[in-house]
């Protein structure tokens, strides 16, 4: 794998992590607008841990050259 491919993969992983964090932020914001109590700190930490595990999975898939999600099956 070329250096350009690795860098592109790392940028893609960063984009996924930022998008997941934005989804969590929007969920907390909407809950605040509706007057619902925001999730407790432990649940927020679990969400961040889930995002970190997804990023770790994607990094390992990038290192070993495995597809992280197969949209079109290999024939």
mmCIF file of the N, C-alpha and C atoms, coordinates in Angstrom:
data_MODEL
# 
_entry.id   MODEL 
# 
loop_
_atom_site.group_PDB 
_atom_site.id 
_atom_site.type_symbol 
_atom_site.label_atom_id 
_atom_site.label_alt_id 
_atom_site.label_comp_id 
_atom_site.label_asym_id 
_atom_site.label_entity_id 
_atom_site.label_seq_id 
_atom_site.pdbx_PDB_ins_code 
_atom_site.Cartn_x 
_atom_site.Cartn_y 
_atom_site.Cartn_z 
_atom_site.occupancy 
_atom_site.B_iso_or_equiv 
_atom_site.pdbx_formal_charge 
_atom_site.auth_seq_id 
_atom_site.auth_comp_id 
_atom_site.auth_asym_id 
_atom_site.auth_atom_id 
_atom_site.pdbx_PDB_model_num 
ATOM 1   N N  . UNK A 1 1  ? 0.847   -1.166  0.000  1.00 0.00 ? 1  UNK A N  1 
ATOM 2   C CA . UNK A 1 1  ? 0.000   0.000   0.000  1.00 0.00 ? 1  UNK A CA 1 
ATOM 3   C C  . UNK A 1 1  ? 0.897   1.235   0.000  1.00 0.00 ? 1  UNK A C  1 
ATOM 4   N N  . UNK A 1 2  ? 0.514   2.219   -0.775 1.00 0.00 ? 2  UNK A N  1 
ATOM 5   C CA . UNK A 1 2  ? 1.333   3.421   -0.890 1.00 0.00 ? 2  UNK A CA 1 
ATOM 6   C C  . UNK A 1 2  ? 1.078   4.364   0.285  1.00 0.00 ? 2  UNK A C  1 
ATOM 7   N N  . UNK A 1 3  ? 1.978   5.316   0.431  1.00 0.00 ? 3  UNK A N  1 
ATOM 8   C CA . UNK A 1 3  ? 1.842   6.319   1.486  1.00 0.00 ? 3  UNK A CA 1 
ATOM 9   C C  . UNK A 1 3  ? 0.573   7.146   1.275  1.00 0.00 ? 3  UNK A C  1 
ATOM 10  N N  . UNK A 1 4  ? 0.271   7.442   0.016  1.00 0.00 ? 4  UNK A N  1 
ATOM 11  C CA . UNK A 1 4  ? -0.949  8.194   -0.281 1.00 0.00 ? 4  UNK A CA 1 
ATOM 12  C C  . UNK A 1 4  ? -2.200  7.440   0.146  1.00 0.00 ? 4  UNK A C  1 
ATOM 13  N N  . UNK A 1 5  ? -2.204  6.122   -0.062 1.00 0.00 ? 5  UNK A N  1 
ATOM 14  C CA . UNK A 1 5  ? -3.345  5.309   0.353  1.00 0.00 ? 5  UNK A CA 1 
ATOM 15  C C  . UNK A 1 5  ? -3.519  5.285   1.859  1.00 0.00 ? 5  UNK A C  1 
ATOM 16  N N  . UNK A 1 6  ? -2.404  5.200   2.578  1.00 0.00 ? 6  UNK A N  1 
ATOM 17  C CA . UNK A 1 6  ? -2.461  5.208   4.042  1.00 0.00 ? 6  UNK A CA 1 
ATOM 18  C C  . UNK A 1 6  ? -2.963  6.561   4.542  1.00 0.00 ? 6  UNK A C  1 
ATOM 19  N N  . UNK A 1 7  ? -2.448  7.638   3.972  1.00 0.00 ? 7  UNK A N  1 
ATOM 20  C CA . UNK A 1 7  ? -2.890  8.969   4.398  1.00 0.00 ? 7  UNK A CA 1 
ATOM 21  C C  . UNK A 1 7  ? -4.369  9.186   4.099  1.00 0.00 ? 7  UNK A C  1 
ATOM 22  N N  . UNK A 1 8  ? -4.806  8.736   2.931  1.00 0.00 ? 8  UNK A N  1 
ATOM 23  C CA . UNK A 1 8  ? -6.218  8.849   2.590  1.00 0.00 ? 8  UNK A CA 1 
ATOM 24  C C  . UNK A 1 8  ? -7.077  8.024   3.542  1.00 0.00 ? 8  UNK A C  1 
ATOM 25  N N  . UNK A 1 9  ? -6.611  6.851   3.910  1.00 0.00 ? 9  UNK A N  1 
ATOM 26  C CA . UNK A 1 9  ? -7.332  6.025   4.874  1.00 0.00 ? 9  UNK A CA 1 
ATOM 27  C C  . UNK A 1 9  ? -7.421  6.689   6.238  1.00 0.00 ? 9  UNK A C  1 
ATOM 28  N N  . UNK A 1 10 ? -6.336  7.309   6.681  1.00 0.00 ? 10 UNK A N  1 
ATOM 29  C CA . UNK A 1 10 ? -6.354  8.003   7.973  1.00 0.00 ? 10 UNK A CA 1 
ATOM 30  C C  . UNK A 1 10 ? -7.286  9.206   7.953  1.00 0.00 ? 10 UNK A C  1 
ATOM 31  N N  . UNK A 1 11 ? -7.314  9.919   6.836  1.00 0.00 ? 11 UNK A N  1 
ATOM 32  C CA . UNK A 1 11 ? -8.239  11.045  6.714  1.00 0.00 ? 11 UNK A CA 1 
ATOM 33  C C  . UNK A 1 11 ? -9.684  10.539  6.745  1.00 0.00 ? 11 UNK A C  1 
ATOM 34  N N  . UNK A 1 12 ? -9.948  9.419   6.074  1.00 0.00 ? 12 UNK A N  1 
ATOM 35  C CA . UNK A 1 12 ? -11.288 8.848   6.098  1.00 0.00 ? 12 UNK A CA 1 
ATOM 36  C C  . UNK A 1 12 ? -11.695 8.425   7.504  1.00 0.00 ? 12 UNK A C  1 
ATOM 37  N N  . UNK A 1 13 ? -10.770 7.856   8.257  1.00 0.00 ? 13 UNK A N  1 
ATOM 38  C CA . UNK A 1 13 ? -11.053 7.463   9.634  1.00 0.00 ? 13 UNK A CA 1 
ATOM 39  C C  . UNK A 1 13 ? -11.354 8.697   10.477 1.00 0.00 ? 13 UNK A C  1 
ATOM 40  N N  . UNK A 1 14 ? -10.588 9.757   10.288 1.00 0.00 ? 14 UNK A N  1 
ATOM 41  C CA . UNK A 1 14 ? -10.838 10.995  11.036 1.00 0.00 ? 14 UNK A CA 1 
ATOM 42  C C  . UNK A 1 14 ? -12.217 11.565  10.695 1.00 0.00 ? 14 UNK A C  1 
ATOM 43  N N  . UNK A 1 15 ? -12.608 11.493  9.436  1.00 0.00 ? 15 UNK A N  1 
ATOM 44  C CA . UNK A 1 15 ? -13.918 11.991  9.032  1.00 0.00 ? 15 UNK A CA 1 
ATOM 45  C C  . UNK A 1 15 ? -15.022 11.189  9.707  1.00 0.00 ? 15 UNK A C  1 
ATOM 46  N N  . UNK A 1 16 ? -14.877 9.871   9.749  1.00 0.00 ? 16 UNK A N  1 
ATOM 47  C CA . UNK A 1 16 ? -15.891 9.030   10.397 1.00 0.00 ? 16 UNK A CA 1 
ATOM 48  C C  . UNK A 1 16 ? -15.993 9.354   11.877 1.00 0.00 ? 16 UNK A C  1 
ATOM 49  N N  . UNK A 1 17 ? -14.866 9.518   12.558 1.00 0.00 ? 17 UNK A N  1 
ATOM 50  C CA . UNK A 1 17 ? -14.874 9.827   13.983 1.00 0.00 ? 17 UNK A CA 1 
ATOM 51  C C  . UNK A 1 17 ? -15.548 11.177  14.233 1.00 0.00 ? 17 UNK A C  1 
ATOM 52  N N  . UNK A 1 18 ? -15.207 12.176  13.435 1.00 0.00 ? 18 UNK A N  1 
ATOM 53  C CA . UNK A 1 18 ? -15.826 13.504  13.614 1.00 0.00 ? 18 UNK A CA 1 
ATOM 54  C C  . UNK A 1 18 ? -17.325 13.439  13.359 1.00 0.00 ? 18 UNK A C  1 
ATOM 55  N N  . UNK A 1 19 ? -17.748 12.711  12.327 1.00 0.00 ? 19 UNK A N  1 
ATOM 56  C CA . UNK A 1 19 ? -19.182 12.590  12.052 1.00 0.00 ? 19 UNK A CA 1 
ATOM 57  C C  . UNK A 1 19 ? -19.917 11.894  13.193 1.00 0.00 ? 19 UNK A C  1 
ATOM 58  N N  . UNK A 1 20 ? -19.318 10.842  13.769 1.00 0.00 ? 20 UNK A N  1 
ATOM 59  C CA . UNK A 1 20 ? -19.948 10.173  14.902 1.00 0.00 ? 20 UNK A CA 1 
ATOM 60  C C  . UNK A 1 20 ? -20.046 11.090  16.118 1.00 0.00 ? 20 UNK A C  1 
ATOM 61  N N  . UNK A 1 21 ? -19.020 11.893  16.344 1.00 0.00 ? 21 UNK A N  1 
ATOM 62  C CA . UNK A 1 21 ? -19.064 12.835  17.464 1.00 0.00 ? 21 UNK A CA 1 
ATOM 63  C C  . UNK A 1 21 ? -20.110 13.919  17.223 1.00 0.00 ? 21 UNK A C  1 
ATOM 64  N N  . UNK A 1 22 ? -20.255 14.360  15.977 1.00 0.00 ? 22 UNK A N  1 
ATOM 65  C CA . UNK A 1 22 ? -21.277 15.363  15.666 1.00 0.00 ? 22 UNK A CA 1 
ATOM 66  C C  . UNK A 1 22 ? -22.670 14.786  15.867 1.00 0.00 ? 22 UNK A C  1 
ATOM 67  N N  . UNK A 1 23 ? -22.873 13.517  15.507 1.00 0.00 ? 23 UNK A N  1 
ATOM 68  C CA . UNK A 1 23 ? -24.177 12.881  15.727 1.00 0.00 ? 23 UNK A CA 1 
ATOM 69  C C  . UNK A 1 23 ? -24.504 12.854  17.217 1.00 0.00 ? 23 UNK A C  1 
ATOM 70  N N  . UNK A 1 24 ? -23.539 12.506  18.043 1.00 0.00 ? 24 UNK A N  1 
ATOM 71  C CA . UNK A 1 24 ? -23.756 12.510  19.494 1.00 0.00 ? 24 UNK A CA 1 
ATOM 72  C C  . UNK A 1 24 ? -24.039 13.904  20.025 1.00 0.00 ? 24 UNK A C  1 
ATOM 73  N N  . UNK A 1 25 ? -23.324 14.891  19.510 1.00 0.00 ? 25 UNK A N  1 
ATOM 74  C CA . UNK A 1 25 ? -23.542 16.271  19.942 1.00 0.00 ? 25 UNK A CA 1 
ATOM 75  C C  . UNK A 1 25 ? -24.932 16.759  19.552 1.00 0.00 ? 25 UNK A C  1 
ATOM 76  N N  . UNK A 1 26 ? -25.378 16.418  18.348 1.00 0.00 ? 26 UNK A N  1 
ATOM 77  C CA . UNK A 1 26 ? -26.712 16.820  17.902 1.00 0.00 ? 26 UNK A CA 1 
ATOM 78  C C  . UNK A 1 26 ? -27.783 16.144  18.754 1.00 0.00 ? 26 UNK A C  1 
ATOM 79  N N  . UNK A 1 27 ? -27.560 14.878  19.107 1.00 0.00 ? 27 UNK A N  1 
ATOM 80  C CA . UNK A 1 27 ? -28.534 14.184  19.956 1.00 0.00 ? 27 UNK A CA 1 
ATOM 81  C C  . UNK A 1 27 ? -28.658 14.870  21.312 1.00 0.00 ? 27 UNK A C  1 
ATOM 82  N N  . UNK A 1 28 ? -27.542 15.245  21.915 1.00 0.00 ? 28 UNK A N  1 
ATOM 83  C CA . UNK A 1 28 ? -27.576 15.937  23.209 1.00 0.00 ? 28 UNK A CA 1 
ATOM 84  C C  . UNK A 1 28 ? -28.217 17.311  23.057 1.00 0.00 ? 28 UNK A C  1 
ATOM 85  N N  . UNK A 1 29 ? -27.938 17.997  21.965 1.00 0.00 ? 29 UNK A N  1 
ATOM 86  C CA . UNK A 1 29 ? -28.509 19.331  21.721 1.00 0.00 ? 29 UNK A CA 1 
ATOM 87  C C  . UNK A 1 29 ? -30.025 19.252  21.571 1.00 0.00 ? 29 UNK A C  1 
ATOM 88  N N  . UNK A 1 30 ? -30.499 18.265  20.800 1.00 0.00 ? 30 UNK A N  1 
ATOM 89  C CA . UNK A 1 30 ? -31.948 18.108  20.621 1.00 0.00 ? 30 UNK A CA 1 
ATOM 90  C C  . UNK A 1 30 ? -32.619 17.752  21.941 1.00 0.00 ? 30 UNK A C  1 
ATOM 91  N N  . UNK A 1 31 ? -31.983 16.901  22.725 1.00 0.00 ? 31 UNK A N  1 
ATOM 92  C CA . UNK A 1 31 ? -32.552 16.561  24.029 1.00 0.00 ? 31 UNK A CA 1 
ATOM 93  C C  . UNK A 1 31 ? -32.641 17.794  24.912 1.00 0.00 ? 31 UNK A C  1 
ATOM 94  N N  . UNK A 1 32 ? -31.649 18.676  24.834 1.00 0.00 ? 32 UNK A N  1 
ATOM 95  C CA . UNK A 1 32 ? -31.683 19.905  25.607 1.00 0.00 ? 32 UNK A CA 1 
ATOM 96  C C  . UNK A 1 32 ? -32.788 20.837  25.140 1.00 0.00 ? 32 UNK A C  1 
ATOM 97  N N  . UNK A 1 33 ? -33.013 20.898  23.831 1.00 0.00 ? 33 UNK A N  1 
ATOM 98  C CA . UNK A 1 33 ? -34.076 21.753  23.306 1.00 0.00 ? 33 UNK A CA 1 
ATOM 99  C C  . UNK A 1 33 ? -35.454 21.236  23.692 1.00 0.00 ? 33 UNK A C  1 
ATOM 100 N N  . UNK A 1 34 ? -35.610 19.935  23.793 1.00 0.00 ? 34 UNK A N  1 
ATOM 101 C CA . UNK A 1 34 ? -36.895 19.337  24.159 1.00 0.00 ? 34 UNK A CA 1 
ATOM 102 C C  . UNK A 1 34 ? -37.134 19.366  25.663 1.00 0.00 ? 34 UNK A C  1 
ATOM 103 N N  . UNK A 1 35 ? -36.149 19.781  26.402 1.00 0.00 ? 35 UNK A N  1 
ATOM 104 C CA . UNK A 1 35 ? -36.292 19.847  27.851 1.00 0.00 ? 35 UNK A CA 1 
ATOM 105 C C  . UNK A 1 35 ? -36.045 18.516  28.535 1.00 0.00 ? 35 UNK A C  1 
ATOM 106 N N  . UNK A 1 36 ? -35.538 17.551  27.788 1.00 0.00 ? 36 UNK A N  1 
ATOM 107 C CA . UNK A 1 36 ? -35.232 16.241  28.343 1.00 0.00 ? 36 UNK A CA 1 
ATOM 108 C C  . UNK A 1 36 ? -33.860 16.313  28.993 1.00 0.00 ? 36 UNK A C  1 
ATOM 109 N N  . UNK A 1 37 ? -33.714 15.604  30.086 1.00 0.00 ? 37 UNK A N  1 
ATOM 110 C CA . UNK A 1 37 ? -32.431 15.578  30.775 1.00 0.00 ? 37 UNK A CA 1 
ATOM 111 C C  . UNK A 1 37 ? -31.381 14.952  29.866 1.00 0.00 ? 37 UNK A C  1 
ATOM 112 N N  . UNK A 1 38 ? -30.233 15.587  29.684 1.00 0.00 ? 38 UNK A N  1 
ATOM 113 C CA . UNK A 1 38 ? -29.183 14.995  28.830 1.00 0.00 ? 38 UNK A CA 1 
ATOM 114 C C  . UNK A 1 38 ? -28.677 13.688  29.451 1.00 0.00 ? 38 UNK A C  1 
ATOM 115 N N  . UNK A 1 39 ? -28.099 12.835  28.638 1.00 0.00 ? 39 UNK A N  1 
ATOM 116 C CA . UNK A 1 39 ? -27.621 11.556  29.171 1.00 0.00 ? 39 UNK A CA 1 
ATOM 117 C C  . UNK A 1 39 ? -26.538 11.765  30.228 1.00 0.00 ? 39 UNK A C  1 
ATOM 118 N N  . UNK A 1 40 ? -26.470 10.864  31.182 1.00 0.00 ? 40 UNK A N  1 
ATOM 119 C CA . UNK A 1 40 ? -25.450 11.010  32.234 1.00 0.00 ? 40 UNK A CA 1 
ATOM 120 C C  . UNK A 1 40 ? -24.035 10.866  31.676 1.00 0.00 ? 40 UNK A C  1 
ATOM 121 N N  . UNK A 1 41 ? -23.091 11.282  32.469 1.00 0.00 ? 41 UNK A N  1 
ATOM 122 C CA . UNK A 1 41 ? -21.686 11.260  32.050 1.00 0.00 ? 41 UNK A CA 1 
ATOM 123 C C  . UNK A 1 41 ? -21.180 9.877   31.709 1.00 0.00 ? 41 UNK A C  1 
ATOM 124 N N  . UNK A 1 42 ? -21.670 8.847   32.421 1.00 0.00 ? 42 UNK A N  1 
ATOM 125 C CA . UNK A 1 42 ? -21.218 7.488   32.140 1.00 0.00 ? 42 UNK A CA 1 
ATOM 126 C C  . UNK A 1 42 ? -21.643 7.050   30.740 1.00 0.00 ? 42 UNK A C  1 
ATOM 127 N N  . UNK A 1 43 ? -22.848 7.428   30.346 1.00 0.00 ? 43 UNK A N  1 
ATOM 128 C CA . UNK A 1 43 ? -23.330 7.065   29.016 1.00 0.00 ? 43 UNK A CA 1 
ATOM 129 C C  . UNK A 1 43 ? -22.543 7.814   27.937 1.00 0.00 ? 43 UNK A C  1 
ATOM 130 N N  . UNK A 1 44 ? -22.186 9.050   28.208 1.00 0.00 ? 44 UNK A N  1 
ATOM 131 C CA . UNK A 1 44 ? -21.365 9.804   27.255 1.00 0.00 ? 44 UNK A CA 1 
ATOM 132 C C  . UNK A 1 44 ? -19.986 9.163   27.108 1.00 0.00 ? 44 UNK A C  1 
ATOM 133 N N  . UNK A 1 45 ? -19.420 8.702   28.224 1.00 0.00 ? 45 UNK A N  1 
ATOM 134 C CA . UNK A 1 45 ? -18.122 8.025   28.160 1.00 0.00 ? 45 UNK A CA 1 
ATOM 135 C C  . UNK A 1 45 ? -18.215 6.719   27.382 1.00 0.00 ? 45 UNK A C  1 
ATOM 136 N N  . UNK A 1 46 ? -19.317 5.990   27.542 1.00 0.00 ? 46 UNK A N  1 
ATOM 137 C CA . UNK A 1 46 ? -19.512 4.771   26.772 1.00 0.00 ? 46 UNK A CA 1 
ATOM 138 C C  . UNK A 1 46 ? -19.625 5.072   25.285 1.00 0.00 ? 46 UNK A C  1 
ATOM 139 N N  . UNK A 1 47 ? -20.307 6.165   24.934 1.00 0.00 ? 47 UNK A N  1 
ATOM 140 C CA . UNK A 1 47 ? -20.414 6.550   23.525 1.00 0.00 ? 47 UNK A CA 1 
ATOM 141 C C  . UNK A 1 47 ? -19.033 6.894   22.960 1.00 0.00 ? 47 UNK A C  1 
ATOM 142 N N  . UNK A 1 48 ? -18.244 7.632   23.711 1.00 0.00 ? 48 UNK A N  1 
ATOM 143 C CA . UNK A 1 48 ? -16.889 7.964   23.262 1.00 0.00 ? 48 UNK A CA 1 
ATOM 144 C C  . UNK A 1 48 ? -16.028 6.703   23.132 1.00 0.00 ? 48 UNK A C  1 
ATOM 145 N N  . UNK A 1 49 ? -16.216 5.750   24.042 1.00 0.00 ? 49 UNK A N  1 
ATOM 146 C CA . UNK A 1 49 ? -15.481 4.490   23.952 1.00 0.00 ? 49 UNK A CA 1 
ATOM 147 C C  . UNK A 1 49 ? -15.905 3.723   22.695 1.00 0.00 ? 49 UNK A C  1 
ATOM 148 N N  . UNK A 1 50 ? -17.197 3.752   22.362 1.00 0.00 ? 50 UNK A N  1 
ATOM 149 C CA . UNK A 1 50 ? -17.672 3.095   21.152 1.00 0.00 ? 50 UNK A CA 1 
ATOM 150 C C  . UNK A 1 50 ? -17.069 3.739   19.905 1.00 0.00 ? 50 UNK A C  1 
ATOM 151 N N  . UNK A 1 51 ? -17.021 5.063   19.885 1.00 0.00 ? 51 UNK A N  1 
ATOM 152 C CA . UNK A 1 51 ? -16.406 5.773   18.757 1.00 0.00 ? 51 UNK A CA 1 
ATOM 153 C C  . UNK A 1 51 ? -14.924 5.411   18.654 1.00 0.00 ? 51 UNK A C  1 
ATOM 154 N N  . UNK A 1 52 ? -14.240 5.314   19.784 1.00 0.00 ? 52 UNK A N  1 
ATOM 155 C CA . UNK A 1 52 ? -12.824 4.942   19.779 1.00 0.00 ? 52 UNK A CA 1 
ATOM 156 C C  . UNK A 1 52 ? -12.628 3.514   19.279 1.00 0.00 ? 52 UNK A C  1 
ATOM 157 N N  . UNK A 1 53 ? -13.526 2.602   19.649 1.00 0.00 ? 53 UNK A N  1 
ATOM 158 C CA . UNK A 1 53 ? -13.416 1.228   19.171 1.00 0.00 ? 53 UNK A CA 1 
ATOM 159 C C  . UNK A 1 53 ? -13.668 1.132   17.672 1.00 0.00 ? 53 UNK A C  1 
ATOM 160 N N  . UNK A 1 54 ? -14.605 1.906   17.167 1.00 0.00 ? 54 UNK A N  1 
ATOM 161 C CA . UNK A 1 54 ? -14.843 1.929   15.727 1.00 0.00 ? 54 UNK A CA 1 
ATOM 162 C C  . UNK A 1 54 ? -13.607 2.448   15.000 1.00 0.00 ? 54 UNK A C  1 
ATOM 163 N N  . UNK A 1 55 ? -12.991 3.500   15.538 1.00 0.00 ? 55 UNK A N  1 
ATOM 164 C CA . UNK A 1 55 ? -11.771 4.045   14.927 1.00 0.00 ? 55 UNK A CA 1 
ATOM 165 C C  . UNK A 1 55 ? -10.636 3.019   14.978 1.00 0.00 ? 55 UNK A C  1 
ATOM 166 N N  . UNK A 1 56 ? -10.503 2.316   16.091 1.00 0.00 ? 56 UNK A N  1 
ATOM 167 C CA . UNK A 1 56 ? -9.462  1.290   16.214 1.00 0.00 ? 56 UNK A CA 1 
ATOM 168 C C  . UNK A 1 56 ? -9.693  0.167   15.214 1.00 0.00 ? 56 UNK A C  1 
ATOM 169 N N  . UNK A 1 57 ? -10.934 -0.245  15.047 1.00 0.00 ? 57 UNK A N  1 
ATOM 170 C CA . UNK A 1 57 ? -11.274 -1.282  14.069 1.00 0.00 ? 57 UNK A CA 1 
ATOM 171 C C  . UNK A 1 57 ? -10.894 -0.830  12.662 1.00 0.00 ? 57 UNK A C  1 
ATOM 172 N N  . UNK A 1 58 ? -11.187 0.417   12.339 1.00 0.00 ? 58 UNK A N  1 
ATOM 173 C CA . UNK A 1 58 ? -10.874 0.929   11.010 1.00 0.00 ? 58 UNK A CA 1 
ATOM 174 C C  . UNK A 1 58 ? -9.365  1.049   10.801 1.00 0.00 ? 58 UNK A C  1 
ATOM 175 N N  . UNK A 1 59 ? -8.630  1.430   11.830 1.00 0.00 ? 59 UNK A N  1 
ATOM 176 C CA . UNK A 1 59 ? -7.172  1.535   11.716 1.00 0.00 ? 59 UNK A CA 1 
ATOM 177 C C  . UNK A 1 59 ? -6.558  0.156   11.504 1.00 0.00 ? 59 UNK A C  1 
ATOM 178 N N  . UNK A 1 60 ? -7.033  -0.850  12.251 1.00 0.00 ? 60 UNK A N  1 
ATOM 179 C CA . UNK A 1 60 ? -6.515  -2.208  12.085 1.00 0.00 ? 60 UNK A CA 1 
ATOM 180 C C  . UNK A 1 60 ? -6.843  -2.731  10.688 1.00 0.00 ? 60 UNK A C  1 
ATOM 181 N N  . UNK A 1 61 ? -8.062  -2.442  10.207 1.00 0.00 ? 61 UNK A N  1 
ATOM 182 C CA . UNK A 1 61 ? -8.428  -2.860  8.852  1.00 0.00 ? 61 UNK A CA 1 
ATOM 183 C C  . UNK A 1 61 ? -7.537  -2.170  7.825  1.00 0.00 ? 61 UNK A C  1 
ATOM 184 N N  . UNK A 1 62 ? -7.180  -0.911  8.068  1.00 0.00 ? 62 UNK A N  1 
ATOM 185 C CA . UNK A 1 62 ? -6.300  -0.190  7.150  1.00 0.00 ? 62 UNK A CA 1 
ATOM 186 C C  . UNK A 1 62 ? -4.893  -0.791  7.156  1.00 0.00 ? 62 UNK A C  1 
ATOM 187 N N  . UNK A 1 63 ? -4.384  -1.126  8.327  1.00 0.00 ? 63 UNK A N  1 
ATOM 188 C CA . UNK A 1 63 ? -3.030  -1.674  8.439  1.00 0.00 ? 63 UNK A CA 1 
ATOM 189 C C  . UNK A 1 63 ? -2.925  -3.014  7.718  1.00 0.00 ? 63 UNK A C  1 
ATOM 190 N N  . UNK A 1 64 ? -3.926  -3.871  7.904  1.00 0.00 ? 64 UNK A N  1 
ATOM 191 C CA . UNK A 1 64 ? -3.868  -5.209  7.316  1.00 0.00 ? 64 UNK A CA 1 
ATOM 192 C C  . UNK A 1 64 ? -4.477  -5.279  5.923  1.00 0.00 ? 64 UNK A C  1 
ATOM 193 N N  . UNK A 1 65 ? -4.981  -4.161  5.419  1.00 0.00 ? 65 UNK A N  1 
ATOM 194 C CA . UNK A 1 65 ? -5.516  -4.126  4.064  1.00 0.00 ? 65 UNK A CA 1 
ATOM 195 C C  . UNK A 1 65 ? -6.845  -4.831  3.908  1.00 0.00 ? 65 UNK A C  1 
ATOM 196 N N  . UNK A 1 66 ? -7.602  -4.917  4.979  1.00 0.00 ? 66 UNK A N  1 
ATOM 197 C CA . UNK A 1 66 ? -8.900  -5.571  4.941  1.00 0.00 ? 66 UNK A CA 1 
ATOM 198 C C  . UNK A 1 66 ? -9.991  -4.529  4.749  1.00 0.00 ? 66 UNK A C  1 
ATOM 199 N N  . UNK A 1 67 ? -11.060 -4.894  4.050  1.00 0.00 ? 67 UNK A N  1 
ATOM 200 C CA . UNK A 1 67 ? -12.169 -3.928  3.941  1.00 0.00 ? 67 UNK A CA 1 
ATOM 201 C C  . UNK A 1 67 ? -12.896 -3.834  5.276  1.00 0.00 ? 67 UNK A C  1 
ATOM 202 N N  . UNK A 1 68 ? -13.182 -2.621  5.725  1.00 0.00 ? 68 UNK A N  1 
ATOM 203 C CA . UNK A 1 68 ? -13.875 -2.479  7.008  1.00 0.00 ? 68 UNK A CA 1 
ATOM 204 C C  . UNK A 1 68 ? -15.353 -2.801  6.853  1.00 0.00 ? 68 UNK A C  1 
ATOM 205 N N  . UNK A 1 69 ? -15.944 -2.407  5.726  1.00 0.00 ? 69 UNK A N  1 
ATOM 206 C CA . UNK A 1 69 ? -17.338 -2.739  5.429  1.00 0.00 ? 69 UNK A CA 1 
ATOM 207 C C  . UNK A 1 69 ? -17.394 -3.119  3.969  1.00 0.00 ? 69 UNK A C  1 
ATOM 208 N N  . UNK A 1 70 ? -17.932 -4.265  3.680  1.00 0.00 ? 70 UNK A N  1 
ATOM 209 C CA . UNK A 1 70 ? -18.031 -4.727  2.301  1.00 0.00 ? 70 UNK A CA 1 
ATOM 210 C C  . UNK A 1 70 ? -19.425 -4.427  1.787  1.00 0.00 ? 70 UNK A C  1 
ATOM 211 N N  . UNK A 1 71 ? -19.545 -3.404  0.932  1.00 0.00 ? 71 UNK A N  1 
ATOM 212 C CA . UNK A 1 71 ? -20.831 -3.037  0.371  1.00 0.00 ? 71 UNK A CA 1 
ATOM 213 C C  . UNK A 1 71 ? -21.188 -3.958  -0.783 1.00 0.00 ? 71 UNK A C  1 
ATOM 214 N N  . UNK A 1 72 ? -20.229 -4.190  -1.674 1.00 0.00 ? 72 UNK A N  1 
ATOM 215 C CA . UNK A 1 72 ? -20.423 -5.080  -2.813 1.00 0.00 ? 72 UNK A CA 1 
ATOM 216 C C  . UNK A 1 72 ? -19.617 -6.347  -2.541 1.00 0.00 ? 72 UNK A C  1 
ATOM 217 N N  . UNK A 1 73 ? -20.267 -7.501  -2.467 1.00 0.00 ? 73 UNK A N  1 
ATOM 218 C CA . UNK A 1 73 ? -19.521 -8.728  -2.155 1.00 0.00 ? 73 UNK A CA 1 
ATOM 219 C C  . UNK A 1 73 ? -18.476 -9.052  -3.216 1.00 0.00 ? 73 UNK A C  1 
ATOM 220 N N  . UNK A 1 74 ? -17.400 -9.664  -2.760 1.00 0.00 ? 74 UNK A N  1 
ATOM 221 C CA . UNK A 1 74 ? -16.301 -10.047 -3.652 1.00 0.00 ? 74 UNK A CA 1 
ATOM 222 C C  . UNK A 1 74 ? -16.732 -11.257 -4.470 1.00 0.00 ? 74 UNK A C  1 
ATOM 223 N N  . UNK A 1 75 ? -16.448 -11.222 -5.766 1.00 0.00 ? 75 UNK A N  1 
ATOM 224 C CA . UNK A 1 75 ? -16.798 -12.366 -6.630 1.00 0.00 ? 75 UNK A CA 1 
ATOM 225 C C  . UNK A 1 75 ? -15.552 -12.974 -7.188 1.00 0.00 ? 75 UNK A C  1 
# 
